[in-house]
Amino acid sequence: MTTSNIRDAHDRDTENEKWLEGLTIELRLLDVNGTRIGDAVATAREFLADSGALAEESFGSARYYAAELSLPATADAAKGVWGANLRSGLGLLGLMALIETVVPLRHQTDVTFGLGVLLITVVVLAIIAVLPRFLPTIIERTLSHGKVRAFIEGAAGGLVITLVFVLISLWSADRIVFSVPALPVFMAAVVLLIAPPLWAQFHHSYQADPIVPPGSAPADTLRISIGIRLFLVATNWLLVIVSVILCALELFIDTLAR
């Protein structure tokens, strides 16, 4: 066998494993039971190994194939989506409140909430409500374009949106709706920001519904790659990470202004 053939086979296997990993995530997003996911992934892997074909050419995109399988979702799937939306909304409220209070807390003054901030909050919460519809597309884009590129694109988009929101806040700064002491708002914001990812970290685990290949014991689960695990953890704590960055930026700008 020539070196080029070996390289081609290795590249094909690498692409197929990425596709199978994507299929696993797509089925998870559809709230399919772990045992059914294990059976579907094992069947696809066996076919690809026997045929030597590329998964994308044989089955289409991972998202399309996952939907085509029409595997039933778990009974509490809708409850899980509702809970995720609720946690995201609470975390986002904490993030926005924290950004508004960090500078007043530094100077021990009251925090004022303008009309623009309240409008932005309503818009963002509406976005959170419809986000689950776009989540599969985001995941598929991450898998197809690579995690680094997807992270850069997401960070750039998030920065642009944040800057727009900041400009709106500055524009409406003189349109004060109400003022309250900064410390209680800061403490409540920290709780709202940290509690949702903490709850998700300790109460939602793929080990609770392991992906078991057919004919295997529950202990013989399909392992999720370190990259995907890190991606899921980073996603879970994304609002906390963003809040630290934005608060540091707010304090830096305030220092320069003085």
ChimeraX commands (.cxc) that place a marker at each C-alpha (Angstrom):
marker #1 position 0.00,0.00,0.00 radius 0.5
marker #1 position 1.42,3.41,-0.96 radius 0.5
marker #1 position 1.95,6.30,1.41 radius 0.5
marker #1 position -0.78,8.31,-0.31 radius 0.5
marker #1 position -3.28,5.49,0.15 radius 0.5
marker #1 position -2.41,5.27,3.82 radius 0.5
marker #1 position -2.86,9.03,4.14 radius 0.5
marker #1 position -6.17,8.89,2.30 radius 0.5
marker #1 position -7.46,6.12,4.55 radius 0.5
marker #1 position -6.36,8.03,7.63 radius 0.5
marker #1 position -8.04,11.23,6.41 radius 0.5
marker #1 position -11.23,9.30,5.61 radius 0.5
marker #1 position -11.29,7.71,9.06 radius 0.5
marker #1 position -10.66,11.09,10.68 radius 0.5
marker #1 position -13.51,12.71,8.75 radius 0.5
marker #1 position -15.83,9.81,9.56 radius 0.5
marker #1 position -15.04,10.04,13.27 radius 0.5
marker #1 position -15.80,13.77,13.20 radius 0.5
marker #1 position -19.09,12.98,11.46 radius 0.5
marker #1 position -19.96,10.28,14.01 radius 0.5
marker #1 position -19.15,12.70,16.81 radius 0.5
marker #1 position -21.46,15.20,15.15 radius 0.5
marker #1 position -24.18,12.57,14.87 radius 0.5
marker #1 position -23.86,11.87,18.59 radius 0.5
marker #1 position -24.30,15.54,19.43 radius 0.5
marker #1 position -27.22,15.97,17.02 radius 0.5
marker #1 position -29.02,13.01,18.58 radius 0.5
marker #1 position -28.31,14.42,22.03 radius 0.5
marker #1 position -29.84,17.72,20.94 radius 0.5
marker #1 position -32.91,15.75,19.87 radius 0.5
marker #1 position -32.99,14.26,23.41 radius 0.5
marker #1 position -32.67,10.68,22.16 radius 0.5
marker #1 position -32.00,8.01,24.76 radius 0.5
marker #1 position -28.32,7.09,25.19 radius 0.5
marker #1 position -28.85,3.43,24.34 radius 0.5
marker #1 position -30.54,4.33,21.04 radius 0.5
marker #1 position -27.72,6.75,20.28 radius 0.5
marker #1 position -25.18,4.02,20.89 radius 0.5
marker #1 position -27.01,1.67,18.54 radius 0.5
marker #1 position -27.31,4.30,15.79 radius 0.5
marker #1 position -23.65,5.34,16.02 radius 0.5
marker #1 position -22.44,1.74,16.12 radius 0.5
marker #1 position -24.54,0.84,13.06 radius 0.5
marker #1 position -23.21,3.79,11.09 radius 0.5
marker #1 position -19.61,3.09,12.15 radius 0.5
marker #1 position -19.91,-0.57,11.12 radius 0.5
marker #1 position -21.27,0.39,7.69 radius 0.5
marker #1 position -18.48,2.91,7.12 radius 0.5
marker #1 position -15.82,0.42,8.18 radius 0.5
marker #1 position -17.17,-2.24,5.79 radius 0.5
marker #1 position -17.77,0.07,2.83 radius 0.5
marker #1 position -14.76,2.34,3.19 radius 0.5
marker #1 position -16.98,5.28,2.23 radius 0.5
marker #1 position -17.14,8.79,3.57 radius 0.5
marker #1 position -19.98,9.37,6.01 radius 0.5
marker #1 position -20.98,12.67,4.43 radius 0.5
marker #1 position -21.34,11.03,1.04 radius 0.5
marker #1 position -23.21,8.00,2.36 radius 0.5
marker #1 position -25.59,9.59,4.86 radius 0.5
marker #1 position -25.54,13.32,4.20 radius 0.5
marker #1 position -24.96,15.80,7.02 radius 0.5
marker #1 position -25.05,14.52,10.59 radius 0.5
marker #1 position -27.97,16.81,11.35 radius 0.5
marker #1 position -29.97,15.54,8.37 radius 0.5
marker #1 position -29.28,11.89,9.18 radius 0.5
marker #1 position -30.15,12.35,12.86 radius 0.5
marker #1 position -33.52,13.82,11.86 radius 0.5
marker #1 position -34.06,11.11,9.24 radius 0.5
marker #1 position -33.64,8.37,11.85 radius 0.5
marker #1 position -36.75,9.72,13.64 radius 0.5
marker #1 position -35.68,8.24,16.96 radius 0.5
marker #1 position -38.08,9.08,19.82 radius 0.5
marker #1 position -37.06,11.68,22.38 radius 0.5
marker #1 position -37.01,10.97,26.09 radius 0.5
marker #1 position -40.19,11.66,28.02 radius 0.5
marker #1 position -38.87,14.75,29.84 radius 0.5
marker #1 position -37.25,16.38,26.79 radius 0.5
marker #1 position -39.58,19.39,26.75 radius 0.5
marker #1 position -38.97,19.95,30.44 radius 0.5
marker #1 position -35.22,19.95,29.84 radius 0.5
marker #1 position -35.49,22.60,27.11 radius 0.5
marker #1 position -37.69,24.76,29.34 radius 0.5
marker #1 position -35.21,24.42,32.18 radius 0.5
marker #1 position -32.29,25.36,29.91 radius 0.5
marker #1 position -34.16,28.45,28.72 radius 0.5
marker #1 position -34.94,29.46,32.29 radius 0.5
marker #1 position -31.31,29.06,33.40 radius 0.5
marker #1 position -30.09,31.04,30.40 radius 0.5
marker #1 position -32.55,33.83,31.08 radius 0.5
marker #1 position -31.59,34.06,34.76 radius 0.5
marker #1 position -27.89,34.02,33.91 radius 0.5
marker #1 position -28.35,36.75,31.35 radius 0.5
marker #1 position -30.22,38.92,33.83 radius 0.5
marker #1 position -27.33,38.44,36.24 radius 0.5
marker #1 position -24.80,39.36,33.55 radius 0.5
marker #1 position -26.56,42.58,32.60 radius 0.5
marker #1 position -27.15,43.59,36.22 radius 0.5
marker #1 position -23.51,42.91,37.06 radius 0.5
marker #1 position -22.27,45.10,34.23 radius 0.5
marker #1 position -24.53,47.92,35.38 radius 0.5
marker #1 position -23.43,47.73,39.04 radius 0.5
marker #1 position -19.68,47.15,38.91 radius 0.5
marker #1 position -18.73,50.82,38.43 radius 0.5
marker #1 position -21.31,52.28,40.91 radius 0.5
marker #1 position -20.19,49.68,43.46 radius 0.5
marker #1 position -16.60,50.80,43.02 radius 0.5
marker #1 position -17.56,54.39,43.80 radius 0.5
marker #1 position -20.17,53.41,46.42 radius 0.5
marker #1 position -23.04,55.11,44.64 radius 0.5
marker #1 position -26.52,54.01,43.63 radius 0.5
marker #1 position -26.97,52.13,40.38 radius 0.5
marker #1 position -29.39,53.65,37.90 radius 0.5
marker #1 position -31.25,51.66,35.27 radius 0.5
marker #1 position -32.06,53.50,32.09 radius 0.5
marker #1 position -34.75,52.87,29.54 radius 0.5
marker #1 position -32.23,51.45,27.07 radius 0.5
marker #1 position -31.02,48.79,29.51 radius 0.5
marker #1 position -34.55,47.62,30.18 radius 0.5
marker #1 position -35.32,47.46,26.47 radius 0.5
marker #1 position -32.12,45.52,25.80 radius 0.5
marker #1 position -33.01,43.08,28.58 radius 0.5
marker #1 position -36.43,42.40,27.06 radius 0.5
marker #1 position -34.91,41.85,23.59 radius 0.5
marker #1 position -32.20,39.52,24.86 radius 0.5
marker #1 position -34.67,37.46,26.87 radius 0.5
marker #1 position -36.77,37.10,23.72 radius 0.5
marker #1 position -33.66,35.89,21.87 radius 0.5
marker #1 position -33.02,33.34,24.62 radius 0.5
marker #1 position -36.59,32.07,24.23 radius 0.5
marker #1 position -36.06,31.23,20.53 radius 0.5
marker #1 position -32.41,30.16,20.81 radius 0.5
marker #1 position -33.14,26.38,20.99 radius 0.5
marker #1 position -34.39,26.50,17.39 radius 0.5
marker #1 position -31.01,27.77,16.22 radius 0.5
marker #1 position -28.85,25.64,18.54 radius 0.5
marker #1 position -28.60,22.66,16.14 radius 0.5
marker #1 position -27.39,25.01,13.38 radius 0.5
marker #1 position -24.80,26.50,15.71 radius 0.5
marker #1 position -23.54,23.05,16.70 radius 0.5
marker #1 position -23.40,21.88,13.09 radius 0.5
marker #1 position -21.46,24.99,12.08 radius 0.5
marker #1 position -19.04,24.36,14.93 radius 0.5
marker #1 position -18.43,20.80,13.79 radius 0.5
marker #1 position -18.11,21.63,10.09 radius 0.5
marker #1 position -15.90,24.72,10.42 radius 0.5
marker #1 position -13.86,23.64,13.43 radius 0.5
marker #1 position -14.13,24.67,17.07 radius 0.5
marker #1 position -11.46,27.38,16.87 radius 0.5
marker #1 position -13.03,29.14,13.90 radius 0.5
marker #1 position -16.52,28.79,15.38 radius 0.5
marker #1 position -15.27,30.23,18.68 radius 0.5
marker #1 position -13.64,33.19,16.91 radius 0.5
marker #1 position -16.80,33.85,14.87 radius 0.5
marker #1 position -19.00,33.55,17.95 radius 0.5
marker #1 position -16.72,35.83,19.99 radius 0.5
marker #1 position -16.65,38.42,17.19 radius 0.5
marker #1 position -20.44,38.33,16.83 radius 0.5
marker #1 position -20.91,38.55,20.59 radius 0.5
marker #1 position -18.52,41.50,20.79 radius 0.5
marker #1 position -20.37,43.38,18.05 radius 0.5
marker #1 position -23.73,42.79,19.73 radius 0.5
marker #1 position -22.30,43.82,23.10 radius 0.5
marker #1 position -20.88,47.04,21.68 radius 0.5
marker #1 position -24.25,47.86,20.10 radius 0.5
marker #1 position -25.96,47.27,23.45 radius 0.5
marker #1 position -23.40,49.44,25.23 radius 0.5
marker #1 position -23.98,52.27,22.76 radius 0.5
marker #1 position -27.74,52.01,23.31 radius 0.5
marker #1 position -27.18,52.12,27.06 radius 0.5
marker #1 position -25.00,55.22,26.77 radius 0.5
marker #1 position -27.53,56.87,24.48 radius 0.5
marker #1 position -30.34,56.32,26.96 radius 0.5
marker #1 position -28.28,56.96,30.08 radius 0.5
marker #1 position -30.21,60.15,30.90 radius 0.5
marker #1 position -33.55,58.35,30.63 radius 0.5
marker #1 position -33.55,56.95,34.14 radius 0.5
marker #1 position -36.30,54.54,35.13 radius 0.5
marker #1 position -35.24,53.85,38.73 radius 0.5
marker #1 position -32.21,53.91,41.06 radius 0.5
marker #1 position -31.27,51.42,43.80 radius 0.5
marker #1 position -28.24,50.76,46.05 radius 0.5
marker #1 position -25.48,49.00,44.12 radius 0.5
marker #1 position -24.44,46.35,46.67 radius 0.5
marker #1 position -27.75,44.39,46.90 radius 0.5
marker #1 position -28.08,44.42,43.11 radius 0.5
marker #1 position -24.47,43.26,42.73 radius 0.5
marker #1 position -25.00,40.35,45.15 radius 0.5
marker #1 position -28.23,39.31,43.43 radius 0.5
marker #1 position -26.52,39.54,40.04 radius 0.5
marker #1 position -23.68,37.26,41.17 radius 0.5
marker #1 position -26.18,34.67,42.42 radius 0.5
marker #1 position -28.21,34.81,39.19 radius 0.5
marker #1 position -25.03,34.51,37.13 radius 0.5
marker #1 position -23.33,31.65,38.98 radius 0.5
marker #1 position -26.26,29.54,40.19 radius 0.5
marker #1 position -27.48,28.31,36.74 radius 0.5
marker #1 position -24.11,26.94,35.50 radius 0.5
marker #1 position -23.42,25.42,38.91 radius 0.5
marker #1 position -26.78,23.65,38.84 radius 0.5
marker #1 position -26.20,22.44,35.30 radius 0.5
marker #1 position -22.69,21.27,36.10 radius 0.5
marker #1 position -23.78,19.05,38.99 radius 0.5
marker #1 position -27.26,17.98,37.84 radius 0.5
marker #1 position -26.80,17.43,34.11 radius 0.5
marker #1 position -24.28,14.82,33.08 radius 0.5
marker #1 position -23.98,12.56,30.07 radius 0.5
marker #1 position -23.14,9.80,32.53 radius 0.5
marker #1 position -26.75,9.95,33.76 radius 0.5
marker #1 position -27.79,8.66,30.36 radius 0.5
marker #1 position -24.67,6.98,28.97 radius 0.5
marker #1 position -24.24,6.13,25.31 radius 0.5
marker #1 position -24.00,2.34,25.30 radius 0.5
marker #1 position -22.98,0.43,22.15 radius 0.5
marker #1 position -25.23,-2.55,21.32 radius 0.5
marker #1 position -24.28,-5.75,23.10 radius 0.5
marker #1 position -22.18,-3.90,25.70 radius 0.5
marker #1 position -22.56,-3.44,29.42 radius 0.5
marker #1 position -23.55,-0.01,30.74 radius 0.5
marker #1 position -19.97,0.49,31.87 radius 0.5
marker #1 position -18.73,0.19,28.26 radius 0.5
marker #1 position -19.90,3.60,27.17 radius 0.5
marker #1 position -18.82,5.55,24.13 radius 0.5
marker #1 position -16.42,8.22,25.27 radius 0.5
marker #1 position -16.98,11.84,24.32 radius 0.5
marker #1 position -13.80,13.50,23.09 radius 0.5
marker #1 position -11.93,15.92,25.34 radius 0.5
marker #1 position -12.56,18.69,22.82 radius 0.5
marker #1 position -16.32,18.22,22.98 radius 0.5
marker #1 position -16.24,18.02,26.78 radius 0.5
marker #1 position -14.27,21.27,26.97 radius 0.5
marker #1 position -16.66,22.84,24.47 radius 0.5
marker #1 position -19.68,21.86,26.58 radius 0.5
marker #1 position -18.07,23.10,29.81 radius 0.5
marker #1 position -17.07,26.41,28.19 radius 0.5
marker #1 position -20.61,26.80,26.83 radius 0.5
marker #1 position -22.06,26.13,30.28 radius 0.5
marker #1 position -19.85,28.81,31.88 radius 0.5
marker #1 position -19.85,31.20,28.92 radius 0.5
marker #1 position -21.89,33.92,30.61 radius 0.5
marker #1 position -19.59,33.89,33.64 radius 0.5
marker #1 position -16.51,34.17,31.41 radius 0.5
marker #1 position -18.07,37.00,29.40 radius 0.5
marker #1 position -19.13,38.82,32.57 radius 0.5
marker #1 position -15.58,38.81,33.94 radius 0.5
marker #1 position -14.23,40.22,30.66 radius 0.5
marker #1 position -16.92,42.90,30.37 radius 0.5
marker #1 position -16.63,43.97,34.01 radius 0.5
marker #1 position -12.87,44.28,33.65 radius 0.5
marker #1 position -13.45,46.38,30.53 radius 0.5
marker #1 position -15.96,48.57,32.35 radius 0.5
marker #1 position -13.52,49.20,35.22 radius 0.5
marker #1 position -10.68,49.91,32.80 radius 0.5
marker #1 position -12.76,52.46,30.86 radius 0.5
marker #1 position -13.85,54.06,34.13 radius 0.5
marker #1 position -10.22,54.37,35.22 radius 0.5
marker #1 position -9.25,56.01,31.94 radius 0.5
marker #1 position -12.20,58.40,32.20 radius 0.5
marker #1 position -10.96,59.62,35.56 radius 0.5
marker link #1:1,2 radius 0.2
marker link #1:2,3 radius 0.2
marker link #1:3,4 radius 0.2
marker link #1:4,5 radius 0.2
marker link #1:5,6 radius 0.2
marker link #1:6,7 radius 0.2
marker link #1:7,8 radius 0.2
marker link #1:8,9 radius 0.2
marker link #1:9,10 radius 0.2
marker link #1:10,11 radius 0.2
marker link #1:11,12 radius 0.2
marker link #1:12,13 radius 0.2
marker link #1:13,14 radius 0.2
marker link #1:14,15 radius 0.2
marker link #1:15,16 radius 0.2
marker link #1:16,17 radius 0.2
marker link #1:17,18 radius 0.2
marker link #1:18,19 radius 0.2
marker link #1:19,20 radius 0.2
marker link #1:20,21 radius 0.2
marker link #1:21,22 radius 0.2
marker link #1:22,23 radius 0.2
marker link #1:23,24 radius 0.2
marker link #1:24,25 radius 0.2
marker link #1:25,26 radius 0.2
marker link #1:26,27 radius 0.2
marker link #1:27,28 radius 0.2
marker link #1:28,29 radius 0.2
marker link #1:29,30 radius 0.2
marker link #1:30,31 radius 0.2
marker link #1:31,32 radius 0.2
marker link #1:32,33 radius 0.2
marker link #1:33,34 radius 0.2
marker link #1:34,35 radius 0.2
marker link #1:35,36 radius 0.2
marker link #1:36,37 radius 0.2
marker link #1:37,38 radius 0.2
marker link #1:38,39 radius 0.2
marker link #1:39,40 radius 0.2
marker link #1:40,41 radius 0.2
marker link #1:41,42 radius 0.2
marker link #1:42,43 radius 0.2
marker link #1:43,44 radius 0.2
marker link #1:44,45 radius 0.2
marker link #1:45,46 radius 0.2
marker link #1:46,47 radius 0.2
marker link #1:47,48 radius 0.2
marker link #1:48,49 radius 0.2
marker link #1:49,50 radius 0.2
marker link #1:50,51 radius 0.2
marker link #1:51,52 radius 0.2
marker link #1:52,53 radius 0.2
marker link #1:53,54 radius 0.2
marker link #1:54,55 radius 0.2
marker link #1:55,56 radius 0.2
marker link #1:56,57 radius 0.2
marker link #1:57,58 radius 0.2
marker link #1:58,59 radius 0.2
marker link #1:59,60 radius 0.2
marker link #1:60,61 radius 0.2
marker link #1:61,62 radius 0.2
marker link #1:62,63 radius 0.2
marker link #1:63,64 radius 0.2
marker link #1:64,65 radius 0.2
marker link #1:65,66 radius 0.2
marker link #1:66,67 radius 0.2
marker link #1:67,68 radius 0.2
marker link #1:68,69 radius 0.2
marker link #1:69,70 radius 0.2
marker link #1:70,71 radius 0.2
marker link #1:71,72 radius 0.2
marker link #1:72,73 radius 0.2
marker link #1:73,74 radius 0.2
marker link #1:74,75 radius 0.2
marker link #1:75,76 radius 0.2
marker link #1:76,77 radius 0.2
marker link #1:77,78 radius 0.2
marker link #1:78,79 radius 0.2
marker link #1:79,80 radius 0.2
marker link #1:80,81 radius 0.2
marker link #1:81,82 radius 0.2
marker link #1:82,83 radius 0.2
marker link #1:83,84 radius 0.2
marker link #1:84,85 radius 0.2
marker link #1:85,86 radius 0.2
marker link #1:86,87 radius 0.2
marker link #1:87,88 radius 0.2
marker link #1:88,89 radius 0.2
marker link #1:89,90 radius 0.2
marker link #1:90,91 radius 0.2
marker link #1:91,92 radius 0.2
marker link #1:92,93 radius 0.2
marker link #1:93,94 radius 0.2
marker link #1:94,95 radius 0.2
marker link #1:95,96 radius 0.2
marker link #1:96,97 radius 0.2
marker link #1:97,98 radius 0.2
marker link #1:98,99 radius 0.2
marker link #1:99,100 radius 0.2
marker link #1:100,101 radius 0.2
marker link #1:101,102 radius 0.2
marker link #1:102,103 radius 0.2
marker link #1:103,104 radius 0.2
marker link #1:104,105 radius 0.2
marker link #1:105,106 radius 0.2
marker link #1:106,107 radius 0.2
marker link #1:107,108 radius 0.2
marker link #1:108,109 radius 0.2
marker link #1:109,110 radius 0.2
marker link #1:110,111 radius 0.2
marker link #1:111,112 radius 0.2
marker link #1:112,113 radius 0.2
marker link #1:113,114 radius 0.2
marker link #1:114,115 radius 0.2
marker link #1:115,116 radius 0.2
marker link #1:116,117 radius 0.2
marker link #1:117,118 radius 0.2
marker link #1:118,119 radius 0.2
marker link #1:119,120 radius 0.2
marker link #1:120,121 radius 0.2
marker link #1:121,122 radius 0.2
marker link #1:122,123 radius 0.2
marker link #1:123,124 radius 0.2
marker link #1:124,125 radius 0.2
marker link #1:125,126 radius 0.2
marker link #1:126,127 radius 0.2
marker link #1:127,128 radius 0.2
marker link #1:128,129 radius 0.2
marker link #1:129,130 radius 0.2
marker link #1:130,131 radius 0.2
marker link #1:131,132 radius 0.2
marker link #1:132,133 radius 0.2
marker link #1:133,134 radius 0.2
marker link #1:134,135 radius 0.2
marker link #1:135,136 radius 0.2
marker link #1:136,137 radius 0.2
marker link #1:137,138 radius 0.2
marker link #1:138,139 radius 0.2
marker link #1:139,140 radius 0.2
marker link #1:140,141 radius 0.2
marker link #1:141,142 radius 0.2
marker link #1:142,143 radius 0.2
marker link #1:143,144 radius 0.2
marker link #1:144,145 radius 0.2
marker link #1:145,146 radius 0.2
marker link #1:146,147 radius 0.2
marker link #1:147,148 radius 0.2
marker link #1:148,149 radius 0.2
marker link #1:149,150 radius 0.2
marker link #1:150,151 radius 0.2
marker link #1:151,152 radius 0.2
marker link #1:152,153 radius 0.2
marker link #1:153,154 radius 0.2
marker link #1:154,155 radius 0.2
marker link #1:155,156 radius 0.2
marker link #1:156,157 radius 0.2
marker link #1:157,158 radius 0.2
marker link #1:158,159 radius 0.2
marker link #1:159,160 radius 0.2
marker link #1:160,161 radius 0.2
marker link #1:161,162 radius 0.2
marker link #1:162,163 radius 0.2
marker link #1:163,164 radius 0.2
marker link #1:164,165 radius 0.2
marker link #1:165,166 radius 0.2
marker link #1:166,167 radius 0.2
marker link #1:167,168 radius 0.2
marker link #1:168,169 radius 0.2
marker link #1:169,170 radius 0.2
marker link #1:170,171 radius 0.2
marker link #1:171,172 radius 0.2
marker link #1:172,173 radius 0.2
marker link #1:173,174 radius 0.2
marker link #1:174,175 radius 0.2
marker link #1:175,176 radius 0.2
marker link #1:176,177 radius 0.2
marker link #1:177,178 radius 0.2
marker link #1:178,179 radius 0.2
marker link #1:179,180 radius 0.2
marker link #1:180,181 radius 0.2
marker link #1:181,182 radius 0.2
marker link #1:182,183 radius 0.2
marker link #1:183,184 radius 0.2
marker link #1:184,185 radius 0.2
marker link #1:185,186 radius 0.2
marker link #1:186,187 radius 0.2
marker link #1:187,188 radius 0.2
marker link #1:188,189 radius 0.2
marker link #1:189,190 radius 0.2
marker link #1:190,191 radius 0.2
marker link #1:191,192 radius 0.2
marker link #1:192,193 radius 0.2
marker link #1:193,194 radius 0.2
marker link #1:194,195 radius 0.2
marker link #1:195,196 radius 0.2
marker link #1:196,197 radius 0.2
marker link #1:197,198 radius 0.2
marker link #1:198,199 radius 0.2
marker link #1:199,200 radius 0.2
marker link #1:200,201 radius 0.2
marker link #1:201,202 radius 0.2
marker link #1:202,203 radius 0.2
marker link #1:203,204 radius 0.2
marker link #1:204,205 radius 0.2
marker link #1:205,206 radius 0.2
marker link #1:206,207 radius 0.2
marker link #1:207,208 radius 0.2
marker link #1:208,209 radius 0.2
marker link #1:209,210 radius 0.2
marker link #1:210,211 radius 0.2
marker link #1:211,212 radius 0.2
marker link #1:212,213 radius 0.2
marker link #1:213,214 radius 0.2
marker link #1:214,215 radius 0.2
marker link #1:215,216 radius 0.2
marker link #1:216,217 radius 0.2
marker link #1:217,218 radius 0.2
marker link #1:218,219 radius 0.2
marker link #1:219,220 radius 0.2
marker link #1:220,221 radius 0.2
marker link #1:221,222 radius 0.2
marker link #1:222,223 radius 0.2
marker link #1:223,224 radius 0.2
marker link #1:224,225 radius 0.2
marker link #1:225,226 radius 0.2
marker link #1:226,227 radius 0.2
marker link #1:227,228 radius 0.2
marker link #1:228,229 radius 0.2
marker link #1:229,230 radius 0.2
marker link #1:230,231 radius 0.2
marker link #1:231,232 radius 0.2
marker link #1:232,233 radius 0.2
marker link #1:233,234 radius 0.2
marker link #1:234,235 radius 0.2
marker link #1:235,236 radius 0.2
marker link #1:236,237 radius 0.2
marker link #1:237,238 radius 0.2
marker link #1:238,239 radius 0.2
marker link #1:239,240 radius 0.2
marker link #1:240,241 radius 0.2
marker link #1:241,242 radius 0.2
marker link #1:242,243 radius 0.2
marker link #1:243,244 radius 0.2
marker link #1:244,245 radius 0.2
marker link #1:245,246 radius 0.2
marker link #1:246,247 radius 0.2
marker link #1:247,248 radius 0.2
marker link #1:248,249 radius 0.2
marker link #1:249,250 radius 0.2
marker link #1:250,251 radius 0.2
marker link #1:251,252 radius 0.2
marker link #1:252,253 radius 0.2
marker link #1:253,254 radius 0.2
marker link #1:254,255 radius 0.2
marker link #1:255,256 radius 0.2
marker link #1:256,257 radius 0.2
marker link #1:257,258 radius 0.2
view
